[in-house]
Amino acid sequence: MKVGLLRERVASALDAAMRTREADAIALTADRTKAMGVALAGMPEDGEVEPASLDLSTRAAAVVLGFHPEHVRRLIRGGRLRARRVAGDYRISLDDLWPLLEARHRPPGRRRARPRR
């Protein structure tokens, strides 16, 4: 998929969420939009990308989640966030980041994100 097309689809999803006027839907879609935007940063508009293969560095994931990079590393080492090791740092797949983003918008009482096995 072209990077430009993916950016358009992400912006369209955020626009659709804004029209629903549901606070939780808007907030979750905005978080997902931010994650995709950070993952696509610096890529040319006409470049090809597979959305399932997008990943973030520890620092970029920390920006998306609003955490310190060391906290993200602790989540990884503690098993709450899946990642792979590349050149001395971790790379986190966007698919593995979604549960942490969704946990923010669950009703109280069910806030823990469980890692996928």
N, C-alpha and C positions, 0 to 999 in steps of 0.2 A: 504494500500500500504506500502511496506517496505521502510524504510528511505533511505537505500542505493540505491534502485531503483529510488526514487524521486530525490536524489542528482545526479544520472547519467542523468536523463531526463533534469534536470535544466542545467547541464553542456553541454549536447548535444544541447539544445536550444541556449545557448550562443555561442557555436561553429558554429551553423548554421547562427546565426546573423552575426558573424565575417566574414563568407564567402560571405555575401551579399554586404559588403563594403558600406552600407548605414549608415551614422553617427547616424541618429536618431534611427534607428532600433537597432544598437549596444548599444547606450546609454540607451535606454529604457530596453532592455533585460538585460544589466549589472545591472541596478537598481533593476529589478525584481529578478535577481540572488542573489544580495546582500541581499534583503529582505528575500528570501527563506533560504539562508544560515544562516542568523541570527536566523530565526525561528527554524531551524533544529539543531542549535548548541547544543552540549551536548547530543543529542539523539543517542542511539546505532544504528549501521548499520542494525541490524536485527529486530529493533523495528517496530511496526505497527503505522502508522499515517494516518489520513484522511486530505488531503491537504486543504479542505474547513474549517477545524476546527483549522488551525494554527493561532496563534495570538502572538502579541508582547507586551511587557511592554512599558510604556511611554519612558523609557530610551532607549530601543532597537529601538523603532520607531524613536526616535530622531537621533540615529546613522545612520539608514537607510536613513532618509530624509536629514541629514546634518543640523539639527536644534538643539537648546538647548532643554532639556526636558521640561522646563517651557513653551517654545513656543508651543510645542506639546499639553500641557495641555490647553493653551489658544485656540488653534484650536478646541479642544474638547469642551471646555466650550462655545465657540462661535458658535458651530454647524457646523463647516466646516469639522470635522472629527468625525465619529461615534466611540464610544467606550463603554465598560461596566465597571462598578466599581467592583473591586475584592480586598478585603483585604486592603483598603485604597489607592489603585492605580488603574489606568485605564489599561485595556487590549484592544488592537486594533486588529481587525481581519485583516488578509492580504488582504482580499477582499475589505475592507474599505480603505486600504492604497493605492491600485492601482490607484484610480483617482488622488491623489496628485502626485504620481510618473509620471503619464501620462501627467499631466498639465505642467510639466517641458519641455516636448518635443513637445508641440503644437506650431504651428506658432504664432507669435506675434498677439495680438488682441483677442485671445481666451484662455487666460492662467488661468482663474479662475476655480477651481474645484468645482463642485456643489455636495453637499451631496445627497446621495440617500435617498429617502423617503420610 
